[in-house]
Amino acid sequence: MGLEPTVFDVTGRRFNQIKLHFLKNYLKYFYIDNMKFNYSLEFNTQNSKNIWKHTVSLIEYCDSLGITIPHYCYHKNLSIAGNCRMCLIELKKSPKPVVSCSMNAKSSLAANTEIFTNSPLVKKARENVMEFLLLNHPLDCPICDQGGECDLQDQSLFFGITKKRFFSFKRIVTDKNLGTIVKTVMTRCIHCTRCVRFATEVAGVEDLGVFGRGENSEIGTYVEKAFQSELSGNVVDICPVGALTSKPYPFVGRSWELKKVSSIDTSDGFGVNVQVYLKNNKVIKVLPGYNNIQWISDKTRFLFDGMFSTNRNVNKFFLTKNEKTNLSWKNSFKKIITLIYLQDHLSRHLLRINPFIIILEETLSIETLSILLLIQKKYPFLLLRKANETKISNDFEEALQLNNLNFEESDACLLVGVNPRYESPYLNLKLKKRFMKGNFQVFSINPKTNLTFPTVCLGSSLKKFKSIVEGNSSICSNFKNNKNLLTITNTELFNRNDSFGISQLFNVFVELNSKTKGSFNLLNTSINESGLNILNSFKNLKKNELNKIAGLFFINNNSKTMLMFNNIIELQLLNYFDSINANTFLIEQNSECLALQETGKINILNYLYLPNNVFFESFGSYINTTGETKKTSKIVSSMQNTKDDWQILRKIFGSLQKINYLSNNKYNTLIGYSCNNLFNFKNFTNFLFLTTKSLSKNSAYLKNENQKFKLKKKFKKFKLMNTQFKKWIEDFYIGGFDNYSKNSKTMTSCSIVLRNYSVTF
C-alpha cells in the first residue's frame, strides 16, 4: 500500500512530461494577418496533399489561402528574382520588412510565427517602392495596349501617391526590334526580368538579358537581332506592364470590350485548350486556356488570321470552259446529283462502274467522318481515300497515339525521327520540364536539332536504330536498365516504303524492355488523326485508281492534299492517265479555292466549289494524340454563303436518297439518315459505332486486359532501307499540315524572319 502513491506520482509526472512534449512539438501554430493556423496539419509530411507546400514560396502559399500579395517580378512558373520589392511583408520581431517571394513557406512559418501582409508598415514600404517604379514610367496609359489589364496600373490605385517629389526629366530608352510578334516600348519597362527568365528557362533561347547598371539598366538583345523562339508570344502575357505588347494587333480593343470563349488549338495533334477573345464577331487574340496550360506557341496564338484571310472565297461557282457562274446552294446540290447520276448511266452503258473518290483529311471532325462512312456504306461507287498512306496497324492501344507518356515514372526517353520542338511545342515543354527536375535523359536518333535542352544524339539513320534493336550498340545496356523507357516517334516516319519493317523494329524494341508496357508512342501531326484511325482503316489513293474515276471530291484541303494533287497533275502531263477527260469532274469543299489554280493544267472542265466554315465557325469533336476527346463550339458567326462540313454532306446524302441508280439498286434498301440538328446526329452515329469504333484484328486487349504483346510472337520478315531520317518540317510557322498557317500574314512574316536568320548561304 505504501508504494501506490509513489507509482501514481511517477505516472502523473510522466504523463505531464508527455503532454508537455506533445504540446511543444506537435501543437505548433503560426499566424497570418491574425488568423491562426496549425503548423503540424498544414505541413504534415504524411499527407500527400501537403507535399507541394514543402517547397513553395511564402507568396504562393498565401495565395493558396486566398491572401493576395501584390508583386511584379514573381511568376509561379519562373525562378525567383526578388528584385521588384513589391511583395514586402512584415515579420514580427523583424527590424525591417522581408521579401515574401524568396522565403520558403515551411521554414519561415515556424512555431508562433506572426506575419502581416496588410499592416501600416507594409503599406508604407509598398508606397515607397511604387514611387520609385513610377519615377521614370511614362504617363501614357490611354494609348497603352496594356491598359485595363496592367498590374502597375492596378497597384498604383492602392499604393500610389498624389504628390510628386522628383522633378527631373524621365529617362528615355530606345525600343528594341524583337521580331514580328513582340512590340517593345522599353521606356515603360520596370526591370522585373520576367521576359529574361522566360527566354532562358522556358524558351531555351538566351537572346534577352539585362545590360547596363543602375539608372542605365536596359533589357534587350545583346546584339541587334530578333527574338527567335516558337514561344516568343508568351512574353506579352507575362509582362506586367505595357513594355511588351502584341505587334500584329496594336490598338485593337480594351479588356472590358472583349468577350472570352473557350476553344482548342488546331495547329498540332494535342489540341490544347485556349481562350479566344472576341470583339464585334471578330477574333482579337488567343491566350492559354485552363488545365495547367501556361505556354502556347506562336502558331497557336496568331494562326486565326489565316482563317479569315482575304484569300477566302465565299462565292459558290461552277467552272465550265474557264467561265465562272455563281450558283445558289440549291443549284449546287442539283449540279452534284446530276453529275453523279450522269456518270452512273455512262458507267452502266460501258458495263463498268467508275468510282467517285472522296479525299479525306485528318483535320475533319468525328461528325463529318461519320457521315462519310454512312455514305460509303450505302453507295459502293463512292470511295473514301486519304491523301497519303500511313502503313501502320490500325490498333487503338498499340500504335495510334501517345499511350504511355508518364514522365514522372520515367528516367529516359528515346526520340526516333521526331522533332518535338517544331512538331509539338507542348510535348517539347513537357520533356524539358521533366529534364529540369533531374534524373532524366533524352536520346535522339534524328538529324541534329536544338530542342532547347541537352540531348544525346545517337545518329540520324535507320541503321543505327537497327543496331540498337539487335543489341549491337553500347547504349543498349543503358536502355535495358532504365525505368520505364519512353519511345516516341511520329506518323510521318511511317510514310516510308519500309514503314512495315520500322513498325516491327519498334515492336521488338519495346518487347526487349519489359518495363515499357509493350507499346511505343506515336505523335500525330494533325488534330484528329487518332480519331480518323479509330473510326476506320481508310486506304490511301492509289495511282491505278485514277485511271478509271468519275470524279474527285476534296474536303478541307491542306498541304497533304495539294501535294497529292500536284503529283496527279504531273502524271497527267506525262500522259500516265488515259481516262481523265471532259466528263471527269472535281468538287472542292474548302474555305478557299486551292485546287482551282491547278485545274487549268489538266483536262478537267467541270469544277464545283463549295465554301465551308472555318474552325472557329463550326462545331466539332476531335480525338487528340493522347486519346482525349476535344470538343469545340461555334464562337464566331459564319458568313452568309458558308456552311458546316456535316451540313453540306448531310444535304448531299439526303439528295442521293431521292434517286435510284442503275448500277446499285440492291443497295438502296439500306438504312438511311435524316436528322435536323447535330445533337441528334451524334446520338445516331454513337448508336451505329458503339461496339465497332475501335475494333480491329489486333484488338484482343478489349476482351482481356492481360492479353499483351508476347515476346514469343513470331515476326514476319521485313526489309529496311538504311537511309537517314529527314526533317519533314523545316519551317515551324508555315511548314505544318494545318489548314490555315499558309494564309496567315503573321505566320508568313515570321517565316521570312526565321529564314533570314537560319539560312547562311
SVG drawing of the C-alpha trace seen along z (x, -y; Angstrom):
<svg xmlns="http://www.w3.org/2000/svg" viewBox="-37 -69 66 87">
<polyline fill="none" stroke="black" stroke-width="0.4" points="0.0,0.0 2.9,-2.3 4.2,-2.0 1.0,-3.0 1.3,-6.8 4.9,-6.8 3.8,-4.9 0.9,-7.3 3.2,-10.3 5.7,-9.0 3.0,-8.2 1.5,-11.6 4.8,-13.3 5.4,-11.1 2.0,-12.0 2.7,-15.7 6.0,-15.3 4.5,-13.5 1.7,-16.1 4.2,-19.0 6.3,-17.2 3.2,-16.8 2.2,-20.4 5.7,-21.6 6.4,-19.5 3.1,-18.8 0.7,-21.6 2.6,-24.4 0.7,-27.4 1.5,-30.4 -0.5,-33.5 -1.1,-35.3 -2.9,-38.6 -4.1,-37.4 -5.6,-34.2 -4.4,-31.1 -3.1,-28.0 -1.9,-24.7 1.6,-24.2 1.6,-20.4 -1.6,-20.0 -0.6,-22.4 2.9,-20.9 2.2,-17.3 4.7,-15.1 2.4,-12.0 -0.4,-13.7 0.2,-13.5 -2.0,-16.6 0.5,-18.7 3.7,-17.7 3.5,-20.7 3.6,-23.1 7.1,-22.0 8.9,-23.7 6.7,-26.6 7.4,-30.2 5.6,-32.2 3.8,-34.3 2.4,-31.2 1.3,-29.6 -0.6,-32.8 -2.2,-32.9 -3.5,-29.3 -5.2,-30.6 -6.8,-33.4 -4.4,-36.1 -3.1,-38.1 0.2,-39.8 1.0,-42.3 4.1,-41.5 5.7,-42.2 8.9,-40.1 7.4,-36.9 5.8,-34.3 4.7,-30.8 6.4,-29.1 9.7,-31.0 12.6,-31.2 12.7,-33.7 14.3,-37.0 13.2,-39.2 14.1,-42.5 10.8,-44.4 10.4,-44.5 6.6,-44.9 5.8,-41.7 7.2,-43.0 5.5,-41.7 6.0,-42.4 7.5,-39.6 7.0,-40.0 10.2,-41.0 12.0,-41.7 13.7,-45.1 12.5,-45.6 10.1,-44.2 11.0,-40.9 10.6,-39.7 7.9,-37.0 8.7,-35.6 12.2,-34.5 11.2,-32.9 10.2,-29.3 6.8,-28.8 7.6,-25.8 10.9,-27.2 9.7,-30.7 6.3,-29.8 7.8,-28.1 6.1,-27.9 4.5,-31.1 5.5,-33.0 3.3,-36.0 3.3,-37.7 1.3,-40.7 0.5,-41.3 -1.5,-44.5 -0.1,-46.4 0.8,-50.1 4.5,-49.3 3.8,-47.1 1.6,-49.8 4.3,-52.4 7.0,-50.2 4.9,-49.4 4.2,-53.1 7.9,-53.9 8.5,-51.0 5.7,-52.2 7.1,-55.8 10.4,-54.6 8.7,-52.4 6.7,-55.3 9.8,-57.6 10.7,-57.0 7.4,-55.4 5.6,-57.4 2.1,-58.6 0.7,-57.1 -2.0,-54.7 -4.7,-56.0 -2.6,-54.8 -1.1,-51.7 -2.3,-48.3 -1.9,-47.0 -4.5,-49.5 -7.2,-47.8 -5.1,-44.7 -1.9,-46.3 -0.6,-45.3 1.2,-48.6 -2.0,-50.5 -3.9,-48.4 -1.4,-48.7 -0.8,-52.4 -4.5,-52.9 -3.9,-51.5 -0.3,-52.4 0.3,-55.4 0.9,-58.9 -0.7,-62.1 2.3,-64.4 5.4,-64.2 8.8,-64.6 11.1,-64.2 11.1,-66.9 14.0,-65.7 13.2,-64.6 12.2,-61.0 14.7,-58.8 14.2,-57.6 15.1,-54.1 15.2,-53.2 12.9,-50.4 14.2,-47.1 13.2,-45.1 12.4,-41.6 10.8,-40.4 7.3,-40.1 5.5,-39.0 6.6,-41.3 6.3,-45.1 8.5,-46.9 8.1,-50.2 11.1,-49.9 10.5,-53.3 7.7,-51.6 9.9,-48.7 10.2,-48.3 13.0,-45.7 11.1,-42.8 13.2,-40.4 10.2,-38.1 11.0,-38.0 14.7,-37.3 13.9,-34.4 11.3,-33.0 13.7,-33.2 16.4,-31.4 14.4,-28.8 11.4,-28.0 12.1,-29.0 15.7,-27.9 16.9,-30.8 19.2,-33.1 18.7,-36.2 17.3,-38.5 19.3,-39.9 19.9,-42.9 22.8,-45.2 23.9,-48.4 24.0,-49.2 21.9,-51.4 19.9,-54.1 21.3,-52.9 19.9,-49.4 18.1,-48.1 16.5,-44.9 17.1,-43.7 19.2,-41.6 22.9,-41.9 23.3,-42.3 20.7,-43.6 18.6,-40.6 15.1,-39.1 13.9,-37.0 14.0,-33.7 11.7,-31.3 8.5,-29.5 7.2,-30.6 8.1,-34.3 4.5,-35.5 4.3,-34.3 6.4,-37.3 3.5,-39.5 1.3,-37.7 3.8,-37.7 4.9,-41.3 3.2,-43.1 3.3,-46.5 3.0,-47.7 6.6,-47.3 6.0,-44.1 2.8,-44.0 1.4,-42.3 2.8,-43.7 0.4,-42.2 -2.7,-43.7 -1.9,-47.0 -4.7,-49.4 -7.5,-46.9 -9.5,-46.7 -9.6,-47.0 -10.1,-44.1 -13.6,-45.2 -14.7,-45.3 -13.8,-41.7 -15.8,-38.5 -13.9,-35.4 -14.8,-31.9 -13.1,-28.6 -11.9,-26.6 -9.0,-24.3 -5.9,-24.7 -6.0,-23.3 -2.3,-23.6 -1.0,-20.3 -2.1,-16.9 -2.6,-17.9 -5.4,-20.4 -4.5,-22.2 -7.2,-24.4 -7.1,-28.1 -9.2,-31.2 -10.4,-33.1 -11.3,-36.8 -13.9,-38.3 -15.0,-41.8 -17.8,-42.6 -17.8,-39.0 -14.1,-39.0 -11.3,-37.1 -8.9,-39.6 -6.5,-37.4 -5.9,-33.9 -4.4,-33.2 -3.6,-30.0 -6.6,-28.1 -7.1,-26.2 -6.0,-22.8 -2.4,-23.9 -1.8,-25.2 0.7,-28.0 2.5,-28.5 1.3,-28.2 3.2,-28.5 3.2,-31.5 1.3,-29.4 -1.5,-28.7 -1.6,-32.4 -1.7,-34.0 -3.0,-31.4 -6.5,-32.7 -5.9,-35.5 -5.3,-32.7 -8.9,-31.5 -10.3,-34.9 -7.8,-35.9 -8.5,-37.9 -7.9,-34.8 -11.1,-33.3 -13.7,-32.9 -17.4,-32.6 -19.0,-32.7 -20.2,-29.3 -19.5,-28.9 -19.3,-26.2 -16.4,-26.3 -17.1,-25.2 -14.6,-26.1 -12.9,-28.6 -16.1,-30.5 -17.3,-31.2 -21.0,-31.0 -22.4,-31.9 -24.8,-29.2 -27.1,-29.0 -26.8,-26.2 -29.9,-24.5 -28.4,-24.6 -25.1,-23.4 -26.5,-20.3 -28.6,-19.8 -25.5,-20.0 -23.7,-17.4 -26.5,-14.9 -26.8,-15.5 -23.1,-14.8 -23.1,-11.7 -26.3,-10.4 -24.8,-11.1 -21.6,-9.3 -23.6,-6.3 -25.5,-6.0 -22.4,-6.3 -20.7,-3.6 -23.8,-1.4 -23.6,-1.6 -19.9,-0.7 -20.6,2.2 -18.3,0.9 -18.5,-1.2 -16.3,-4.3 -15.8,-5.2 -16.3,-8.6 -13.4,-9.2 -13.7,-11.4 -10.3,-12.6 -10.2,-12.9 -8.0,-14.9 -7.0,-14.4 -8.5,-17.7 -12.1,-16.6 -14.3,-16.2 -15.8,-13.0 -19.2,-14.0 -18.1,-14.7 -16.2,-11.4 -19.3,-9.6 -21.5,-11.0 -18.9,-10.0 -18.9,-6.4 -22.6,-6.3 -22.5,-7.5 -19.8,-4.9 -21.8,-2.0 -24.9,-2.9 -23.3,-3.7 -20.4,-1.4 -19.3,-3.6 -18.3,-6.3 -14.9,-5.5 -13.2,-7.2 -9.5,-7.7 -6.7,-9.5 -4.2,-11.8 -1.3,-9.7 -0.9,-6.4 0.4,-5.6 1.5,-2.0 0.8,-1.0 -1.5,1.3 -4.9,-0.3 -4.9,0.7 -6.2,-1.7 -3.9,-0.7 -0.7,0.3 0.2,-2.1 -2.1,-5.0 -1.3,-7.6 0.8,-8.6 -0.2,-5.8 2.5,-5.8 3.5,-9.4 4.2,-9.1 7.1,-11.4 7.1,-11.2 7.8,-7.5 10.4,-7.5 14.0,-8.4 14.8,-8.2 13.2,-9.0 14.1,-7.9 13.1,-10.1 13.2,-8.4 12.6,-10.6 10.7,-13.2 11.4,-16.9 9.1,-17.8 10.2,-21.5 8.6,-22.2 6.1,-19.3 4.6,-19.7 5.9,-22.6 3.6,-21.3 5.3,-18.0 8.7,-19.6 7.9,-21.7 6.8,-18.6 10.1,-16.9 12.1,-20.0 10.2,-20.3 10.9,-16.7 14.6,-17.1 14.9,-20.2 13.8,-18.1 16.8,-15.8 17.4,-12.1 16.1,-12.1 18.0,-11.6 16.7,-12.2 18.3,-10.2 17.7,-11.2 18.0,-9.3 17.4,-12.3 19.2,-14.9 20.9,-17.3 18.3,-19.7 18.3,-22.1 15.5,-21.1 16.4,-23.9 17.7,-21.3 20.6,-18.8 20.0,-15.6 22.3,-12.6 22.3,-12.3 22.9,-8.6 22.8,-9.1 20.4,-10.1 19.8,-6.9 17.7,-3.7 20.9,-1.7 21.7,-3.0 18.3,-2.2 18.5,1.3 21.8,1.9 20.3,0.9 17.4,3.3 19.8,6.1 21.8,5.4 25.0,4.4 25.4,1.0 27.0,-0.1 23.9,-2.1 21.7,1.0 22.7,1.6 21.6,-1.9 18.2,-1.3 17.8,2.0 18.5,0.6 16.3,-2.5 13.0,-2.7 10.0,-2.8 11.8,-4.0 9.6,-6.2 9.9,-5.7 8.4,-8.5 8.1,-8.7 5.7,-10.4 3.3,-9.4 5.5,-10.9 8.1,-8.2 5.6,-5.6 5.1,-7.1 8.3,-5.5 8.2,-2.4 9.8,-0.3 7.3,-1.5 6.2,2.1 9.7,3.0 10.1,-0.1 6.9,0.8 8.3,4.3 11.5,2.9 9.6,0.8 7.6,3.8 10.8,5.8 12.4,2.9 9.6,2.4 9.3,6.1 13.0,6.4 12.5,3.9 9.5,5.3 9.2,2.1 7.8,0.1 4.5,1.8 4.6,3.2 3.8,0.0 5.6,-2.8 4.2,-6.4 3.1,-7.8 2.9,-11.6 0.2,-12.6 0.7,-15.7 -3.0,-16.6 -5.7,-17.3 -7.9,-14.4 -5.6,-11.8 -6.2,-9.5 -10.0,-9.8 -9.7,-9.1 -7.8,-5.9 -10.1,-4.8 -13.2,-5.1 -12.0,-3.1 -8.9,-2.0 -9.0,-4.3 -6.9,-3.5 -4.8,-6.0 -5.4,-7.0 -3.6,-4.6 -2.3,-5.7 -4.1,-2.8 -7.4,-4.1 -7.0,-7.3 -7.1,-5.5 -10.9,-5.0 -12.6,-7.6 -15.8,-9.6 -14.7,-12.5 -12.7,-13.7 -14.2,-15.3 -11.7,-17.2 -12.8,-18.1 -10.7,-20.6 -7.7,-20.7 -4.3,-21.3 -0.7,-20.7 -1.0,-16.9 -3.9,-17.0 -2.3,-19.7 0.9,-17.7 -1.0,-14.6 -3.0,-16.7 0.2,-18.2 1.5,-14.7 -1.7,-13.8 -1.2,-16.8 2.4,-15.8 1.4,-12.3 -1.4,-13.7 1.1,-15.9 3.2,-12.8 0.2,-11.0 0.1,-8.5 -3.7,-8.5 -5.9,-7.8 -9.4,-8.3 -9.4,-11.8 -11.5,-13.6 -14.0,-16.3 -16.6,-14.2 -14.5,-13.9 -15.4,-16.5 -13.8,-18.0 -15.6,-19.2 -13.7,-21.2 -15.2,-21.8 -12.9,-24.2 -12.6,-27.7 -10.7,-28.8 -10.1,-27.6 -6.8,-25.8 -7.3,-23.3 -8.8,-25.8 -5.4,-27.3 -4.2,-23.9 -7.2,-22.7 -6.3,-24.6 -3.2,-22.3 -5.3,-19.1 -8.3,-18.2 -10.9,-18.7 -13.6,-21.1 -16.2,-20.5 -15.2,-22.2 -17.6,-23.0 -16.6,-24.9 -18.5,-24.6 -17.4,-27.1 -17.4,-25.7 -17.0,-27.2 -13.6,-27.5 -12.6,-26.0 -13.9,-28.8 -17.2,-29.0 -18.2,-25.3 -19.0,-22.7 -16.9,-19.5 -15.4,-16.7 -11.8,-15.5 -9.6,-12.9 -6.1,-14.2 -2.8,-12.4 -3.2,-11.3 -6.7,-9.7 -8.5,-12.6 -11.8,-13.8 -11.7,-17.5 -14.9,-19.4 -15.1,-22.9 -18.1,-25.1 -19.1,-27.8 -17.7,-31.0 -17.9,-33.3 -21.0,-33.7 -20.4,-32.2 -20.6,-34.2 -23.8,-34.2 -22.8,-31.8 -20.8,-29.2 -22.0,-26.1 -20.5,-23.4 -19.0,-20.3 -21.5,-18.0 -24.4,-20.2 -23.2,-20.1 -22.6,-16.3 -25.9,-15.7 -27.7,-17.6 -25.8,-15.6 -26.7,-12.4 -30.3,-13.3 -30.3,-14.3 -28.7,-11.0 -31.5,-9.0 -34.1,-10.5 -32.5,-8.9 -32.5,-5.2 -29.2,-4.4 -28.9,-1.7 -25.6,-0.2 -26.5,0.3 -30.3,0.9 -29.6,3.6 -28.1,1.0 -31.0,-1.4 -32.7,0.6 -30.0,-0.1 -30.5,-2.3 -30.9,-6.0 -30.3,-9.0 -32.5,-12.1 -31.7,-14.4 -32.4,-18.1 -29.6,-19.0 -26.1,-18.0 -27.1,-16.6 -29.5,-14.0 -26.8,-13.0 -24.3,-12.4 -26.7,-10.1 -27.4,-8.3 -23.7,-7.7 -22.9,-6.7 -25.5,-4.0 -24.1,-2.8 -20.5,-2.6 -20.8,-1.8 -19.2,1.6 -17.1,1.4 -15.5,-2.0 -12.2,-0.7 -12.2,2.9 -9.6,4.4 -7.8,7.7 -5.2,6.8 -7.6,5.5 -7.7,8.6 -7.0,6.5 -10.6,5.3 -11.7,8.8 -8.9,9.5 -6.7,6.7 -4.0,9.2 -3.5,10.2 -0.5,8.2 2.0,8.5 4.1,11.6 7.8,12.0 7.1,15.4 5.2,13.8 6.7,14.5 7.5,11.5 7.3,11.5 10.3,11.0 10.7,7.4 13.1,5.2 14.7,2.0 16.4,-0.9 19.5,-2.3 18.6,-5.9 18.7,-8.8 15.6,-10.2 14.6,-13.5 13.1,-16.6 9.6,-16.7 9.1,-20.2 11.8,-22.8 9.7,-25.9 7.7,-25.9 5.4,-28.7 4.2,-27.5 5.6,-24.0 2.9,-22.0 -0.2,-20.2 -2.8,-22.6 -5.2,-24.3 -4.6,-28.0 -1.0,-28.8 0.0,-29.4 -2.8,-32.0 -1.8,-33.8 0.0,-37.1 1.6,-36.9 2.9,-33.4 4.3,-34.4 6.2,-37.3 7.6,-35.1 8.7,-32.6 10.6,-35.3 12.4,-36.4 13.2,-32.8 14.7,-32.1 16.8,-35.2 18.4,-34.2 18.7,-30.5 20.0,-30.2 23.7,-31.0 24.1,-31.0"/>
</svg>
